[in-house]
Amino acid sequence: MNQASVVFVSDMPATCPPLHHGVELREFFRQTGRLAFAVVRMDAGGYAEAHAHPGSSHVIYLLEGRLEVTLGDARPVTLEPGGAVLIPEGLAHATRTTGDVTCAYVIVTAPPAAEED
C-alpha cells in the first residue's frame, strides 16, 4: 500500500475480541499487512484473559484510566496515562482495569495478528 489513508474512529465497527471482557476495540489499517492500529475502551472491571500473538508484537499506550498489564510470569505493572508497554511476539499477556473508571488506550500490532488471536 503506497497510498495515504484517513479514517475516523467513529466510522470503524466496534468488536470485543475473544478472551476479552468489557472491551470495545476499533481497529484500522490492518489492510496494509504491516501493522494494525486499534483504539480500545475497557469498562471498569473489564479484562483480557492471558493470551499471546505468535508472530506479532504489541505496543500499548494508555490514554486515560489505569491499566494493569501482566507479561508472562512477571508481576503485574500498572500503566497510567502516558505510559506504554512493549509486548514481544508470542509473549502471553493479560490486562485489566484498576479502579472504577473506564480506561482508553491505543494498540499498535506489527505485523497484524491473525484474526482469531
ZIUR-V985154 format. One record per pair of residues at least 4 apart in sequence whose C-alpha atoms are under 8 Angstrom apart, sorted by sequence separation. I is the first residue (numbers start at 0). J is the second residue. If there is no record, write none. Layout:
i = {I,I}
j = {J,J}
This chain:
i = {6,7,15,29,31,41,52,61,69,70,78,86,96,108,112,15,29,30,41,61,69,70,78,96,15,16,28,29,69,86,96,15,28,29,68,69,14,15,16,27,28,67,68,14,15,26,27,67,68,13,14,26,27,67,68,13,14,26,66,67,13,25,26,65,66,12,13,24,25,65,66,11,12,24,25,65,11,24,64,65,11,23,24,63,64,70,8,22,23,61,62,63,22,23,61,62,22,61,62,71,21,22,60,61,70,71,6,21,60,61,70,71,21,60,61,70,21,22,60,69,70,21,22,59,60,68,69,20,21,58,59,68,69,19,20,58,59,68,19,20,58,67,68,19,57,58,66,67,18,19,56,57,66,67,8,18,56,57,66,67,0,18,56,57,65,66,18,55,56,64,65,55,56,64,65,54,55,53,54,52,53,64,66,51,52,53,64,65,51,52,63,64,51,52,63,64,51,62,63,50,51,61,62,63,49,50,61,62,49,50,61,62,48,49,60,61,48,49,59,60,47,48,59,60,46,47,58,59,46,47,58,59,46,57,58,45,46,57,58,44,45,57,44,56,57,43,44,55,56,42,43,44,55,56,41,43,44,55,43,54,55,43,55,42,43,54,42,43,53,41,42,52,40,41,52,40,41,40,39,40,52,38,39,51,38,39,50,38,39,37,38,36,37,36,37,35,36,35,36,34,35,34,35,34,35,33,34,35,33,34,32,33,32,29,17,17}
j = {10,11,19,33,35,45,56,65,73,74,82,90,100,112,116,20,34,35,46,66,74,75,83,101,21,22,34,35,75,92,102,22,35,36,75,76,22,23,24,35,36,75,76,23,24,35,36,76,77,23,24,36,37,77,78,24,25,37,77,78,25,37,38,77,78,25,26,37,38,78,79,25,26,38,39,79,26,39,79,80,27,39,40,79,80,86,25,39,40,78,79,80,40,41,79,80,41,80,81,90,41,42,80,81,90,91,27,42,81,82,91,92,43,82,83,92,44,45,83,92,93,45,46,83,84,92,93,45,46,83,84,93,94,45,46,84,85,94,46,47,85,94,95,47,85,86,94,95,47,48,85,86,95,96,38,48,86,87,96,97,31,49,87,88,96,97,50,87,88,96,97,88,89,97,98,88,89,88,89,88,89,100,102,88,89,90,101,102,89,90,101,102,90,91,102,103,91,102,103,91,92,102,103,104,91,92,103,104,92,93,104,105,92,93,104,105,93,94,104,105,93,94,105,106,93,94,105,106,94,95,106,107,95,106,107,95,96,107,108,95,96,108,96,108,109,96,97,108,109,96,97,98,109,110,96,98,99,110,99,110,111,100,112,100,101,112,101,102,112,101,102,112,101,102,113,102,103,103,103,104,116,103,104,116,104,105,116,105,106,105,106,105,106,106,107,106,107,107,108,107,108,108,109,109,110,109,110,111,110,111,110,111,111,111,115,116}
